[in-house]
């Protein structure tokens, strides 16, 4: 007995993959196949589908260890398939196939695979057998990419750029921007960094901004929930040093950096479920001074941007050079650290 998912796409772990987009809800289609060379004892086949968000972690209190587990079942569906019988309780030899289709709920989340938090799509087929015979079960997971990106095409108007602006220490105006509202896994994101000239009230009018060192970081924040405990973790996904290549001048500066956003499963989409929550920030951390001061007088300039990560669209929707890569090596995304 086996479960076959009919899709041309593969996701992490070489799982069959499906895509949900703004134009079309995700659909999982396939069939359950039962094949036996002889009559065997058994009844019928039950097929069960579920989408589940779950978490598991431990806490140590002195010599005691407490394990916290929680899960939310987000969607389910069931089928009963009748097998041909030669007589009551005896399944006839031969091959049988039973088709099924699941239409995923609107705004269904993307799959997550981590060491302490998961969001999974699973089908389980069970051949029911009478005691003392044991039931026969097969399980098939499906990787789901849920994308908020609209379909490309001549009628699609580009989004307004996403911008983060402010004034650092009431002295230096800045503007960071990227082309769209959402960032998708596997994308190369062009981030434009602009600094204006020093404000008149800053005491540095006409001086040039000098950048001693700079780094861009992509951080993922995980929140796991249980009614008796909440666990939070921070993971640094990406770090890009930018110590060289900055333009100089008294009228400000502008530079665009290409940021390679990792694919699943090493990075998860922004996700909000009760049990598992994933959020993300881009950080620009610099040490700056002016051309009239020394490097020892450099000050930290820090800009943090909340970003929304979505799943990619189906590969045939994207230009060939932007196809999101798939990893066949299973990687967790929940290990955390407490760095900046």
N, C-alpha and C positions, 0 to 999 in steps of 0.2 A: 504494500500500500504506500502511496506517495501523494504529496500535494504539489501540483505544478502551477506556478505563477506565470501568466502569459504577459511578458514585458520584454522589450529589447534592451532594457537598461540594467546596469549593475551598480550597486552602491558599496559602501565599506564592507569588508569581510566577504566580498563577492556575493552579497545578498541580492536577490531581485529587488529592483528599485522602481518606485512610481513617483509621479510628480503631481502636485496640486498647485494650480495657478489661479489668478483672479478670474480668468475666463471659464475655467473648468474645474469642478471639484475632482479630487483624486479618486481613482477607481482601481480596485484590486480585482482582477479577473483571473480565472483559472479553472482547474478541475481537480477533483480527487479521483485517483485511479486505484482500483483494487484488481489484483491479478493473482489467481491461484491455479496451480496445475492439477489440483484434486479437490474434491468436496471437503470442506472443513466445517467444524462446528462454530456457530456464531449467529448473530442476529443482523442488525443493520448498522450503518455508519452514521455517527453524529459528527457534524463539523461545527466548530465554535471559533468565532473571530472576536478579538478584543484589542482595544488600544488602552495601554496602561502606563501611567506615570507612577514610578515607585522609587523609594530611597531606603538605604540601610547604612547605618553608621554606629560606632561604639563610643562610649564614654567610660572613663576610668575614675572611680570615686574611691580613693584609698585602695583597698585590696579587692573591691568589688568592680565588676565590669557589667555595664548595662548596654544591651543592644537595642537600638531604636529602629523600627521598621514601619514604613507607611506606604500606602498605595492608593491611587485613585483610578478607577476604571472609567475611561472617558467615552467609550463606544463599544457596543457589542452587537453581534448578530449570530443566529443559529440556523442550522439546516439539519434535516433528517433525510437520509438517502436509503431507499429500499433496495436491498440486494436480492438477486434471484435465488430462490431456495428449491432444492429437490424435495425436501420435506421440512417439517417444522424443526427449526434449530440447526439445519444443515445447509450451508451455503454451497450453491452449485459451482463447480470448477469453471474457470474462464476469466475474461477481463471485462470490467465494468468501469465506465467513466461518468462522473457527475459534475456538471458545470456549476459555478457559483460566481457571484459578483458582489462586491462591497463598494458602496458609494460613501466615501469618507465625509464626515461632518464638515461644514463650512469653517474655514479658519483652523483646520486641524493642524496641530504642531508638527514640526519636523522631528525625525527620530533623534534620540540621544543615546549614546552608549558611554557610560563612565564607570568608575570604580565604586561610586557610592550613590549615583543617581542615574535613572534610566527613563526613557520614554520609548516604548516599543509597540510594534504592530505584529501580532502573532495569530496564526491559524493552527488549530489543533484538530486532527481527525481521529476519531476513536471507533474501532470496531468492537461493538459490545458482544461479550461472550459470557455464557453461564458458568457459574462456579462448578468445578475447580479450575476451569480454563481462565487464563488471564486475558484481560482486554489488550488489544493491539492499538498502540497510539503512534502517530507521527506528528511532528511539529514543523512548521515553516514560518520563519520570520521574514518580514518585508521591510526594507528601508524606505522611508517616506521623506521626500523633499517637499516642503511647503514653501512656496515662493509668493511674495507680495509684488513681484516685478510685473508690470504690464507687458503684453506681447509686443515685440518689436514690429515695426512696419511703417509705411509712409503716412498713415493716419495718426500715428502716435506722436503726441507733442512731448518734447523732453521736459523732465521735471525742472523746477527751479532749483538752483544749487542750495545745498545745505550749508549754512554759515554760522560760525561762532565768532562773535566779536566782543571786544571790551577794551579797557585801558589798564595797563599794568602799572600798579602803584601810582595812579594818577599822573603818569609821566609819558607812557608810550602806548599809543593805540595799536591794536592788532586785529587781524581778520584771518580766520582759517576757514576753508571751504572745500567741498567736494561736490561732484556733479549731481547726485541724486539724493532722494530722501533715504533710501534703503541701500545697504551694502550686502552683496551676496557672497556666500562661501565660495572660495576659489577665485575671487575677483582680484585684479590688480587695480588698486584704488589710487587715483591721482589726488593727492592732498596738496592744496595750494596754501602757502604760508606768506602772509603779508604783514609787514610792520611799517607804520607811517613814521614821519619825522617826529622827534620829541616835541611835546606840547610846549607852548610858550611859558606856561606856569611851572615847567619842570626844572628850570635852571640849566637845561642842557640844549637849548636852541642852537641849531647849526652844528652840533656834534654828531659824529657817526656812531652807530650802534656796532659794537664789537662783540662777536660771539666766541666765547672761549671753548665751549663744548655744547653739544645738543644730542638728544636721543628721543626717538618716538617709540612709545610702548603701546601694545594692545593688551588690555587686561580683560579677563573673564571672571565674573563674580557669580558664585553658586550659592543658592539658599535652599536648604533641605528642611522640610517642615514635618514635625510630629506634634501632636497636641500636648506633649510633655517636654518637648525640647526643640530647638532650632539650631541647625548647624550652618555656618557660613564659611565659605572658602574663597580665596583669591588665587588666580593662576595667571602668570605672565605668559601670554601666547607668543608674543613677538617683540623683539627689541632691535631697533635700527639706529646705530650710531650715525650722527651727522655732524662730525667735527670740522669737516672741510667743505669747501664749495659755496660758502655764503657770500653773496655780493655785498659791497660796502658803498656808503655814500650818505650825505646829509639829508637826503630826501626819502629815507626809508629803504626797504628792500622787499623783494618778492622771490619766492622759490617754490617749485612744485616737486614733490617727492612721490614716487610710485611705491605704494605699500602693498606687498603680496599677502592678501588675506588667505590664511590656510583653509583647506577643504575639511569636510567631515571625515573622520570622527574626532580629529584632534582639536577641533573647534566646533561648538554648538551654535545653533541659531538662537537669537533672543527668544526666550520662552517664558511664559507665565502660566504655570499650573499651581495648584495648591501645594502639591508635594515637592515639585522641582521647579526652581526658577533660575533662569540664566540671563544675566545682563552684561553689558559690555561698555568699555570706555577706551577711547584713544587719548593718549597723554603726550604732550610735548613738554619736555623738561630741558631747560637751557641754563647756562651760566653766562651772564652778559655784563659788559661794562661799556664805557665809551672810549673813543680814541684818545681822550685826554686823561684817562685813568689807567691803572695797571691791572694786570690779571688778578693780583691779590685782592683787589677791590671788587671783583665780580660778584654779582648777586644772582640768586636763583629766580628764574622766571618759569612758572608752571601754568600750563593751560590744560584743562581736562574737558573732554567732550563725550557726552552720552551718545552712543550710536546704536542703531537698530540693524541687526544682522538677520538676513532672510536666506531661505534656500535658493539655489540656482534654478533657472528655468530648464526644461528639457534640453539636452545638448544640441539638438537640431535647431533650437531657437537662437543660439548664441553664435557669434563669429567664431571660426575655427580656432583662432589664437586664444580665445577666452573660454574654451571648454574646461569646466571644472575637473581637475584630476580626481581619480578615485584611488583610495589606498586599500590594498588587499591585506595589509598588516593591521590587525586590530589594535587600536590605541585608545586608552582611556582619556577623559578630559576633565576629571574631577580632582586630580591632585592639586592641592593649593599651596600657596606660600604667602608671606606677608610683606613682600617687597613693595616698592613704590609703584 
